[in-house]
């Protein structure tokens, strides 16, 4: 396939750059995007005070970035396969920088929403390109496993560090500074990326399916929007949540059927018929569901129950980040020793044990328990994500790396949205039930069941012993809801461990040397190596319909 590198070569990037230097550039690119996905969370109160957005506008300020980014990942991932992944990545750098400047100095809610949407477009251009270029630069599976470990660790570091960095910047400067930090990074990344990153493409066969790309974008947007609305208080059957979810699902069905009929599809739907690929995608969704849902609830617990400030809350979550970094550093050795099946399964089980341990959290601070739980949580989830991403990317043909990367990133975003919706709904249901026995006026009880923060406000307005009783009851109900949510999450994680049984038992290194064996891997016979044609020569490709061309 054109644009891919033979497994026997030691690739060097444009200008002779070493592939590990290329990995560094890709990781810095990913870090910026990952930071921006969470850095605004702690700046919301400051934005609200300065711009005075309406409730709907505030929701779009927060959600415009992840919604647009998730919906366009497949579009730009497959476009990069056709026109060049580096080209799309560099355009993403430029757009991300311009949108960051617009967001930093936005004077109205509408301007900030537009800037956040443009940031989502830039992020969608950057994220799949980094992973597909990585797939091309590291054709050897053993080295690629190490690179993916670093890549996934950087993604976890960026997402977890965002609230800490945002809290620091808002506390010492103004809310626009959380966007302004992107400008010098993008100003450096554009020339460095143009100089060092290699250009790569897929096989380029057939025209790019514009209609299919738009169907995928609209379908993912509808599904993610519906899921997010379910997670912010809308009833499951409410039109505001159900309508976009159903429309999005219908569009994705049309997209799938269209891809199966086309001779040159955007995405080879046949990849999902491979157990390792489909299972890896499902494991990414489950892992992100647990991570984002639990992080959101943990932030509320730390701030509303324990009374910590935004910066201290972010610092309390740092053990999770450091554990994720350690798991990424050790991931390649774990993968070689255990193989994908046991690695992903063990990660899910370890995370489930961490979640069960966190059920010992109560109304008073237990820092050592929280630290130990977050360490196990970060290490377990990162181990799972490492094994799942590596298996998914290794199952995809090099020419479809952009599409496979886009599927992985879409799964990442979808899992995050489902986590907030599902675990948030479980939390809200258990919390509201915990207030059933509270003796309070009807208006006070109704307001208190909406959220713990609102319960505190209502209790303050009530005052006296009635207010104190409502305050304590709401606090206890939240902790009860937290325990129920943790138990549900542990059950989902154990289901993920069972799903991981469909992954390969051992890591097939696909060594270019006949008969070479890697630790924990499968030996590649010399006869098979000799019989295999080189990249792009006489190699058949399976399309979504299952036909061979």
N, C-alpha and C positions, 0 to 999 in steps of 0.2 A: 504494500500500500504506500502510496506516495505520502511523503511527510512523516513516515515512521522510521524508526531506527532499527537496524538489525540487531538481534540479541547478541551477536558475537562482537559487536563493536563497543568501544568505550566512548560514549558520545561526549562531545564538547559543544558548548553553545556558541551563539554568534560571537565573533571576536575572539574565539578560543577560550571562552570562560569555562571553568570546571563545572560539572553538573551540580556539585555541592554549593557553589556560588549561586547558581541558578535557583537552587532550592531556597537559599537565604532570601533572594529577591522575591520569590513566590510567597514565602512565609510572611515577610513584611507586608506584602500586598494583602494577604488574608487577614493579618492582624488588624489592619486599619478597618476593614469591612466588619470583622467580628466585634471590634470595639464599638463601632457605630450602632450596632444592633442593640446594645444595652446602656450606652453611656448617657442617653437622654433620660433614663428612668428617674434618676435622682434630681434632674433639673426641672421636672414637670411643675413642682410648686413655684419655682422662680419664673418659669415661662408663663404660668397662669397669672401671677401677680403683675407681670410686665405687659403682656399682650391682651389680657382679659378675654381669652377665647370662650365661646359658648361650649356647652358640654360636648356636642357633636364635633365641633372643631378640635377640641382637645383630644378626643378619641382618634381623630384622623391624624393629628400631629404625631401621636405615638405610633399608630398602626400603618401610616402610609408607606414608611420604609419597608417593613417586613412583607406587607401585602404585595407591593409592586415588585420587590426583589424575588419573592417566591414565584410569582406568576410569570416572570420573564426568564427564569433560569433555563428552561428547555429551549426557548427561542434563541437565546444568545449562545447556549452551549452547542447547539447544532449548527448555528451560523458560523461559529468559530471553526467547526470541522470543515466547513466549505471555503470560507474566505481567509482563514488563518487565525489561529488561536492567539498568537502574540498581538496581531493587529486589533482584535477585539479587546484584549486586555489593556493595551495602551490607550485605546479610545475610552475605555472604562476609567482609567486613571484620570484622564483629562476631565471627563464629565463629573467624576466624583469630587475633584478639586473645585470646579466651578460651582457645583451644588452646595458644597461645604461653605464657600464664601457667601453664597446667597442666604443660606440658613443662618449663618453667624450674625448677619446684619439685618435679618428680617424684621420689618417694622409692623407687620400685620399677621394675624393668624393664617390668612390665605396664602401669603408669601411663604411662610414657614411650611405649610402643608405642601405647596408646590416644590419647595426645595427638598423636603423629605422624600417626595415621590421621585425626583431626579436622582437623589442619592440611591434610592432603590434600583433605578435603572442602571446606574454605575456599578452598584454592588452585584447585580445580576450579570453584568459583563465580566466582572473580575473573578467571582467565585468559581464557576465551572472552568474558566480558562486556567486558573492556577492548578487545579487538579488534573486536567487533561494534559497540560504541558509537563507536569510531573510524571504522568504515565508514559509520555513519550521520551523524556530525558533519562528515565530509569527503566530500561527494558528488562533488566535482570530482576527477577522477583525478590531475591534476597535483599538487594540494595533498595528496591522500591518499598519493601516492607519497612525498612529503616526510615526512608523519606516520608512515607505516609504516617509513621509514628510521630515524627517531628511536626508534620503538617496538622494532624489532628490535635496534638498538644497545643500548638499555637492557636488553633481555633478556640479551644477550651480556655486558654489563658486570656485571649482577647475578650471573650464573652464574660468571663468572671471578673476581669480587671476593670471592665467598663464602669460599673457602679462606683468602684473605689476612685478611679480617675475623675469621673464626673462629679462625685461628691467633693473632691479636693478642688477642682476648678471652680465649681459654683460657689464654694465657701470662700475662695480667695479672689475670684475675678467676677465674671458675670456669665449667665447661662450660655451666651453665644460662644464662649471660649471652648465649649465641648465640641464644637464644629471647627473652630479656627485651627485647632491642632492638626487637622488633616492637610492644611495647605502646604506647610513646608515638607511634609512627607510626600505628598503627590508631586511637588516641584522637584524633588530628588528622584522619585521613582520613575517618572517619565523618561528622562534621559538615560538613567541607569538601565531600565528595562529595555529601551530601544537598543542599547549597546550590548547587553549581556544575554538577553533571552533569545532562544532559538525560535524560528518560525516553524510551525508544523500544521498539517492539515490531515483530514481523513482521505478516503480514496477519491472524493470529489465526483463520484459517478452520479449523473443525472442532475436536474435542476433542484434548487432548494425549494421546499414545499412551503410557500408563504402562507397559504390558507391553513395548512396543518399547524404551523407555528402559532398563528393567531388563535386557532381553536384551543391549542394547549394552554396558551397564556390566559385566555378568558376562562377556560375550565378550571385551571388551578386557582385563579383569582377568586372565582365563585366559591369553590370548596373551602379555601383558607378563610375567606371572609365569613362564610356561614359558620365555620367552626369557631372562629374568634368571637363572633357575636354570641354564640352559645356560652362562651366562657366569661362574658361580661354582664351576665344577669338576664339575658333574653331566654325565654322558655324555649325548649327544644322544638316545639310545634309553632312557635311564633313566626309569622311571615318574614320578619326582618332577618331571621336566621335560616329558616327552612327554604325560602325562595332562592337565595343565592347558592345554597348548598345543592339543591336539586338541579338548578340550571347548570351549575359547574359540573356536577356529576354527569349530566346528559351530554354536555360538550366534550368531556373527556372520553365518554363512550364513542361519540362520533369520531373523535381524534384517533382512538384505537382502531376502529374499523377502517378509517381512511388509510392508516399506516399499513394495515394488513393487505390492503388492495394494491398499494403502490409498488411499482418495481424498484424505485429508489426511495425508501421511506426516510423520514427525518430520524426516527429512532427504530432500531431493529427490535420490534415487539417480541421477536423470538427469544431475546435475551431472558425474558421472564419465564420461559419454559425451562431454563436451567435452574435446578434447585438451589445451587449456591448463590446465584445472582438474586433470585426472588427472595430467598431467605435473608440474605444480607440487607436488602432494602427494608424488609420488615423489621429486622433487628435494629436498624438505624432509627426507624420511626418509634419503636418501643423505648429505646434508650433515651432519645430526645424527649419523648413524652414524660418519662420519669424525671429527667434532669431539670427541664424548664419548669414543669409543674411543681416539683419539690422546691426548687430555688425560689419561685414566686411566693410559695407559702412560708418558706423559711425566712424570707425577708420580712413578711408581715409579722411573723412570730417574734423576730429579733427586735423590730421597731415598736410594735403595738403591745406585745406582752412583756418583753423584757425592758422596753423603754430606751433602746439604743438609738443613737443618731445615725444619719445616712453614712457618714464616713466610717464610724465604728462598725456598722453593719457590714459594709464592704470588706473591712479588715477581718471580720469574723469568718467571712466566706473564703478568705485566701487559702486556708489549708486545703480546701477542695481544689483550688487551682494548682497548688504545688504538688498535690497527689496526682492530678491529671498529667502534669509535666513528667513526673517520675514514671507513670504508666506508659507515656509516649516514648520515653527514653529506653525503657526495658521491653517495649512491645515486640520488637523484632526477635529478641531472644526467646520471649514467651511463645511467640508464634512458631518459631522453629522447633521448640521443645514440645509444645502441646498440640500444635496443629490448630486450624481454624475452629473446628467443632468444639474442642475442649476449652480453647481460649475464650471464645464468645460465651459459651455456657458458664464457665467459671466466673467471667465478669458479671454476668447477670446474677448468679448466685451470691457473689460477694456483695453486690449492690443491694440485693434483697436483705441480706444479713445486716448491712449498715442501716437500712430503712427500719428494720425491726428493732435494732438497738436504739434508734432515735425515738421510738415510742415511749422511752423512759423520760423524755422531756416533759417538764411540768410548767407550773406558773412561775417558778423561780429559776434563776440562772444556774446552769450546770456546765461551765465552760469546757471542762475536760471531756465530758460526754459529747458535747457538740463538736469539739475539735476531732475526736476520734471518729465520730460518725461521719463528718464531712470528709475526712481523709479516706475512709473506706469507700464512701460514696464516689468521690472523685476518681480514685484508683480503679474501682470496679467498672464505672461507666466508661471511662477512657479506654480501659482494656477491651470492653465490648465494642466501642466505636472503632477502635484500631482494627480489630479482627474483621469486623463487618465491612468497613471501607476497603481494606486490603483485598478481601475475598471478592467483593463486588467489582472492583476495578480490574483485578486479575482475570475475571471471567469475561470482561468485555473485550472485543477485538480492538486493536490499536486505532483503527480507523473510526471507531465509534466512541473514542474516549471522551469527546466533548459531550455527546448525548448521555453516556453513562455517568459522567461527573454531574451533569445537570439533574439526572434522576436522583442521584445520591443527595445533592444539595436540596432538591425539592422535598425529598423524604425528611431531611433534617428540619426544614421549615414547617412541613406538615406535622411532624411529630411534636414540634414545639407548640404549634397552635392547638393540637388535640390535647396536649398535656395541660395547657392552661384551661381549656374548656372542660375536659373530663374531670381532672382532679379538682379544679376550681368548683365544679358543680357538686362533686361529692363533699367537698369542704363546706360549701354554703348550706347544703341540705342537712348535714350533721350539726352544723353550728346553729341553724335556725331551730332545729328540734330541741337543742339543748336549752333554748330559752322558753320552751312551752310552759314550764312550771313557774316562770317568774311572775310575780304579782306587780303589775305596773299598769298605768293608763293605756288604753288602746293605741293612741297615737304614738306613745313612747315605745311600746312593745313592737309596733309595726316598723318604726324607724330603726330600732336596735337590731332587728333581724336582718337588715340589709347588709351590714358589715360591722366589724368590730370598731372601726374608726368612727362610724356614725353612732354606734352604741355609746361610745365615750362622750360624744357631743350631746346626745340625748340625756345621758346621766348627769352631765354638767348642768343642763337646763332644768332638770328635775330638782337637783340639789338635795341636801339633807340626807336622812337615812335611806329614803327611797332611791335617791341617785347613787349612793354608795352601794346599795344592794344590787342595783342594775349593773353597775360597773363591774363588780366582782363576779356576778352571774355570767355576764357577757365574756369576761376573761376566761372563766372556767369552761364555758361552752366552746370557745375558740380552741382551747387546748384539747378538748374532747374531739372536736371536728378534725383537728390535726392528727390525732391518733388514728381515727377512722380512715383518713386519707392515706396515711402511711401504710396501714394494713392493706388497703386496696392496691396501692402502688407496689407493695411487696408481692401480691398475687400476680399482678401483670408482669413483673420482672421474672417470676418463676415460670410464667408462660413463655417468656422470651428464651429462658434456658432450655425449655422443651423444644421450641422452634429451632434452636441452634443445632439440634441433633441432625438436621437435614444438611448441614454444612459438611464439607470434606473432612475426613478424619485427619489427614496429613497435608502438609504444605508441599505441593508439587512445584519445585523450583523452576522447572523448565530450563535446566542448565544448558548452555550452548555447547558444553563439552560432553561428548558421548559417554554415558555411564557414570557421570559425576553425581554424587549424592550430597545433599545438604542436610544438616542436622534436622531431624524430625521430618524430613521431606521424602519424596518418592524418587527413586532412581529413574532417570530417563534412558531407556535402552539405546544402544548405539544404532541398532537397525532402524528404530523409529526416527532417530535424528537424521540418519542418512536419507531416509525416504521423504522427509518433510521438505517441501519446496521453500525457497527463500521468500521473504516478505514481498507481496505484490506480484509474485510470479506463479501462475497456475493455481492460486489459492481460491477455493470456493467460498462464497459468502452466503450465509443463510439470512433470508429476509423474513419480515414479519409473517408472511404467509406460509413459511416453512419450505418454500421452493429454493432450489439451488441455481445459481447463475454463474 
